Amino acid sequence: MGPAEGETAAVGQIDHFAFMASGLSDFIANLEKRNIEYATRTIPELGNTQVNVRDPDGNRIEIQFLASESA
């Protein structure tokens, strides 16, 4: 069912979504090889590494790696 008369459809863009993954070093190497911009952050409480990228629509994607992995 579409929007009611006079309303517009939602844009559909979200703040972000997240994944847990493994292979941090390979992941970073692949981003750099493809010249994809990214930002990393360490979560203080866990020591996990967050890697944040944007998809083609501008949505932020968070990929989180366990503290036991190193870049």
Secondary structure, 3 states (H helix, E strand, C coil): CCCCCCCCCCCCCCCEEEEEECCHHHHHHHHHHCCCCCEEEECCCCCCEEEEEECCCCCEEEEEECCCCCC
